[in-house]
Amino acid sequence: MKKSLLVGAGFLGAMLLAAPAMAATQMKAGYYLVLHFVTAANVNGAGSCLEPVGAYYNSQVYYPGPSKKGYTSYIWFSTNAVFGNEIESYPETQAAGVSTWSGNYTSQFLPGGKAITGTFNTTETITDANSGIAATTLTYPVTGGGTCTTTLQLNQLYTGK
């Protein structure tokens, strides 16, 4: 039931808040609770992805508004026998009215983990000014020398400024 609820509702994100699907709707600047659901995880080369297919985890995201710097995702997770925290920083957000966003992001694993840089590609559907769903693909280096491409569904819910 949980899994079908997550899939039916979509995923939060990025992590990734994009511009409205309809001209009259724009998500608010502020903090969002985001639920991430892993729908695909594929390694190219040696190593393994951090999150297996079917895993889900939460984050708190700060969305500064359209065309602004400062989009940051604060993730806490317990997946694939890995426990910890991660802070992801993203480039300037997309403009109002644009439903896709892509580029490079940096990630710092805590405590004491190394920083990595990866790429992301997100398509956002705005539900209303307080919520949205997104499909996000992340590609990042993994221990062993390969790269992982992970696809996520994200559910985003506004929690305040």
N, C-alpha and C positions, 0 to 999 in steps of 0.2 A: 504494500500500500504506500509506504513512504517513497519508494523509488518511482512508482507511477505518478504520485503527486508531484514529485520534483520534475520529472520529465514533462508532465502535462503543463506545469506552471512555467517551465523554462528555467534558465539559470541567471544568477546575478553576476554581476561582475565588477575586469578589468580591469569586477574590475573594469567594468568598462562602460561608462555611461556615455551615450551618444546623443545626438540631436533628435528632435521629434520626428515621428513617423507622419504626423499631421502638423501643418503649419501652426495651428493654434496651441499645440502642446510642447512644452519644454520642461525638462526635469530641473528641479531647484538646485542651486548650489548648496553644498553642505555635506553632511555625513550620511552614508547609506550602509545598511547591513546587507551583505551579499552572500548568497548561497551558491557555491560552485558544485557542479555535477560533471564528472569526467565521462565523456561519451566515446572518446577514442584516445589511444596513447600508443604511438609507434616510434621505435628506435631505428635510426639509420646509423649503422656501425656498431661499435661495442658499447655496452652499458645497459642501463635500464631507466625507465621513466620513474620519476618520484611518485606520481599518482597512477594507480592502475585504473582500468575501465571500471566504472561503477562506484568509484570512490566519491565522496562528497565532503566538503569542508566549508568553513565560514571565513569571512573577512569583514573588516570595516573599511570602507573606501571614503576618501575625501574627494569630492567632485567640485572643482572651483567654478564651474560654469563653462559655457561655450567659448572656444578660442582663448583659453587661459592656461597658464602653467600651474603646476601644483597637484595634479591628479596623483594620489598615492593610495596604495592598497596595503592594509595591515592584516596579514593572514596568520591564523593559528591553525595548526593541523596535526593530525595523527593518522597518517596514511602510509601504507607499505612499510610498516614497522619503523617509521620515522616520526619523531615527535619534535615539534619546535614552532618557531615563529619566523615569519618572512616579511620583509618590507619591500614592496615593488614601487618603483618610481617611473612615471610615464611622461612623454613629451606633451607639448601643448595639445589641449583637447580639440576636437573637431568643431567646426563652425555650427551655429544654430541652423537647423534644417538639413544637416548632413547626417545620414544614418550609418556611415561606415567610418572607421578610424583605424589607422595602422601605423607602424613605425618600430623603433627600438625601445626596449625598456631595460632597466637594471633591477637586480634583485639581490638582497642581502639576507642570508640565512642567519638566524640567531639561536642560541648563543654561539659566538665564535666561528660561524661559517664563512665561507668565501663569498665574494660578490660575483655575480655572473651578469652577462648581457645577452638578451635574446630579442626575438622579434614577435610582434603580435599583429593580429588582424581581427577586427571586431565588427559585427553588424548588430545594431541596436533597434529594438522596437519599444517605443515609449508607450506605457500603459496609461499614465496620467502624470501630473507634475510630481507625484510622490513615488512612482515606481516604474520599472521597466524590465525587460528581459533582453538577453544578449546571447549571441553565439560567438565564441572567441576561440581562436587558434593561437597557441603559443609554441614557439620553436626555441629551444635552449640547449646548451651543451650539458652533457652528463659525464659523470665519472666513468672512465674507460675510454674516452676519446670520441664517442659518438654524439649524436644530437637526438633529442626527443621532440616530437611534434604531438602536442596534446590539444584536444578539442574539448571545450567546456560549454555547458549551458549555464547561464547566470541569471539569478533572480535578484532584483535590487529593490530595497525598500528604504525610503527616506526616514532618517531618525532624528534629524535636526541640524542646526548650525554649529 
